[in-house]
Amino acid sequence: MPSWNDVLRELQNIEASVEVPLDTIRRKYLRQLHEKTGRSVIAYYSAFLTNATNGVEIKDNDMNGFMNAVHRIDCSKGLDIILHTPGGGVSATAAIVTYLRSKFGNDIRCFVPQLAMSAGTMIACACKEIYMGKQSSIGPIDPQFGGISTHGVLEEFEDAIQGVKKEPDSIPIWQTVVKKYHPSFIGECKKAIEFSNELVAEWLKTGMFFNDAQADEKIKAILDHIGSHSKTKQHDRHISIEEATKNGLKIIPLENDQELQDIILSIHHAFMCTFAKATKAVKIVENHIGQAAINFVQ
């Protein structure tokens, strides 16, 4: 398996006649994955680890990238999607999942070479299988409003209610805490949590656990963990392959197939090198035939 340094050396050794060496290397490994599996391949990559700028999260504009990536590939072969994302908008995520399922049905597998957090985890849950390695992580799906945890808001509001009941003299203190929220904000937080959980439950039932007699029990157990702020504690908590498997998700270890793992990690290193080489790219949606939509930082 080419390591990060191996990919860098390969990049340096590409002939000067090649116009964009980074593109050449990424597409080489994406093509290798297609040849290995016989399935269509789309990589969805964000530069959030190297460029914490606006535009790295999942947004409605990403739909254009997915439409471009789906164009001219054979949807009858199923889809392998490689995810590296911090998450983003729930509605944008729902639209992407709906679109991909309209093209590939439920024959979608997800590969997480390193991180697919928040709404990225939601996309992974919409797939029939999730491939992870020992270094891979998914995350909680608790929604955020401007970086504020919706679960955290509800917990604070409940603390205020209980605090006032126990000590009425504390009302002025709790008023200071609660008044920072808009009157409708509490209700919006509740709805956001319900929306995220309902989406993931539906996707799990119609995908990963389709025709499974124990689907409802399995889905409840999964949501009781990845959808629970009280259990995961932090929105950026990294859920490992062991934890994800224990909670009931269908996880396939990348280590089960060394050749497959080598290709997936080579793809990952190639994308990360692209972001690290000061290209100003912040997001790439690319398929195995070389079609890519690349967003650049302004």
N, C-alpha and C positions, 0 to 999 in steps of 0.2 A: 504494500500500500504506500503510495507517495505521501510523505509527511508534508507539513507546511513548508519546510525548507526545500524539500524535493520539488514541490510545485514552483517555488520561487526560482530555483535553478533551471527548471524546465522553461520557465518564462524568459529567463535571461538568455537561454540558448536558442530560442526560436529565431529563425532567420530574419534579418532586418527587412526583408521584402514583405513580410506579413504585416498588414496595416495595423491590426489591433491584436497583439499577442494574447491579451487577457481574454478576449472573446473566443479566440481559437482554442485555448485550453479548456475553458468552461464547456464549450460545445462538444469538444472531444469526449469529455467524461459523461456528459448527458447522453450522447449518442451511444457510449458504451453501456450505459444502464438500459437503454432501449434494446440494444442487441442482446443483453443478458436476459431480460425478462420478456421481450416481445410485446411490451405494453407501451402505451403513450406516456410521455414524461413531461411534467411541468415543474419547474423550480420557482418558488416564490421566496425571494430573499430581501431582507431589510438590513440596512447598515447601522442599526440601532446600537450596536456594541462599539462602533468606531466613530459614529457621527450622530450625536444626540440632538438632531435638528428636527424641525417640523417637517412632516412628510414621511417619517419612517414607519408610522403606524398604519394599520389597515384602514383604508378610506374608500369612499365610493369610486374615486378615480381609478382604483386598481382594477375595476371591472374591465376597463379598456385594455389593460395588460392581459387579462385572462382571455378576453375575446380574441385578441391577437394571437395568443399562444394556442388556443383551440383551433384557430383557422388552419386548415390544410392538414391536420393530423387525423388519424383514424380513430374515431370515438368508439368503434366496435371492439377495439383491443383493450378497453379499460384504461384507467389512469393511475399512474404513480405520481403523487404530488410530494415534493420535498419542501418542507417548511422551515423557515428561520425568521421568526417575527416576534416582536414584543406584545402583539395584540393590537387592539384599536376599537373602532366603532362596531357595536353589535349589529346594527341595522345593515351596515356595509358587509359585515361578515355573513349575515343571513342571505343577502342578495348573491354573494359569491357562491355560497354552498348551493343555493337554489339553481343557479346557472350551471354549475358543474354537474349537478345531479340530472339536470335536464338534458345534458349532452352524454353523460357516461352512466346514467342510472346509479345504482349502488355499487358498481364495480370500481371503487376508488380506494386505493391504499395510500396511507400517509407515512412518510419517512421523516423522522426528527433527528438530524445529525447532532444538534446541540440544544437549541431552545425553540420551543413553540409555546409561548406564554399567553395567558388570558384568552382573548378571542382566537388566538392561534390554536389553543387547546380545544376551543369549540369546533374549529375546522377539523382538527384531528378526530374528534368524537363523531364527526359526520361521516367518517370513513369506515370501511368494513374491518380494517386492521390498522394498527399503529406499530411501525417498526422503530425501535429505540435501541441505543447502545448503552454501555455502562456510563458514558459521559453525557447522555441525553437527559433533558428535563422538559416536562410540561408544567403547567401552573394552574392555580385556582381560576375559576371563571367568574368570580364576584365582580360585578360591574363597578366602574369608576365614573365619577363626574368631575372633570377637570382635575384629576389626580386625587379626588376625595373618594374614599371607599363608601359605597352605599350601605353596606353592612355596618360599617363603622358609625355612620350617621344614625342609623336606627338604634344601634347599641347605646350611643351617647344619649339619644332621646329617651330611651327606656331607663337609662341610669338617672336622668333628670326626674322622670316620673316617680321612680322608686325613692330617690333622694328626698323629694318634696314630701312624700308620704311619711317617711321616717322622721324627717326634721323640717317641719313647716318654716322654721326660721331661715332655712337655706334657700328659700324662693328667690331672693335677689341675686344670689350667686348663680343659680341655674338659669335665671332669666338672661343673664349675660352670655351664658353658653348657648342657649337655644335661639336667641334672637339673631344670631349670625346667619341663620338659615332662612331662606324665603319661605313664606307660609305654605306654599305648595310643594316644597322640596322634599319633605318627608314622604308624601304620597308618590312623588316621582321616583324616589329611591326604591320604594316597595315594588312599583311597577317594573322598574329596570331589572330587579332581581328575579321577579316572576317571569319576565320575558326571556332572560338568558336561560333560566332553568327549563322553561317550556320548550325552547328551541332545541337545547341539547337532549332533552328527554325524547322529543320527537325524532331527532336524527339518530339517536341510539336505537330506538325501537324499530325504525324503518331501515336501518343499515347494519350496524355491528351486531344487533340482537334480533334481526329479522327472523320470524318464525321460531324464536326461542320461547319455549313455554314458561321459562322463568325470567323473561325480559323485564317485567315490571319490578320484581324484587332486585334484580341486578342494577337496573337504572337508578332505583331509589338509593341503593348503597353507594353508587358512584357519586350521585349528586349530593348525598349527605356529607361527602368528603370534599370534592373539588368545588362544590357550590356553597360550602360553609366557611364563612370567615372565622367563626369561633374555633374551628378545628385546624384550618390551615394557618391562621394567625396573621399572615402577611400576604399581600397581593402578589408580591414578587417571589414568594416561596417556590423553590425548585422541587418539583415532584419527580423523583427518580424512577427508573424502570421497575425497581422492586416495589416501590410504593404504589405506582400506577397499576401494576399487576395485582397486588394485594387488594386494591380497591375494586377490582372486577373488570377493568378494561381489557380488551383483547390486544395484548402486547406481544409482538414477535421480536425476540432478541436479534439484533444485527449479527451478533457473534455466532449465530447458528449457521451462517453462510459466509465464510471468510471472503470469498470473491465479491459477493454483494456488498459486504461491509467496506471492502477496499474501494469499490466504485463510489459508494455513497459518501465516504469521507473524503475521497479525492474531489468530488463535486463540491463538497462543503469548503475544502481548503481553497479551491479555485475561486469560489465566490468571495470568500473572505479576503483573499489576495487582491481581488478586484477592488473591494472597498478600501483596503489598506494602502493601495498604491496611489492615493491622492487623485482618484479619477473624478471625485465629486459626485459619484453615483450614490444615491441613497436607497434605491429600491430597484429590483430587477425581477421581471416575470419572463421566463425563458423556457422554450420547449426543446425537444431533442432534435429538431430539424433546423435549429439555428434562428428561429424567430424570437425576437426579444423586444420587450418594452422596458426602457430604462429611464427612471426619473433621476434628475440631477438636482443638487442643492442650488438655490439661486444665489 
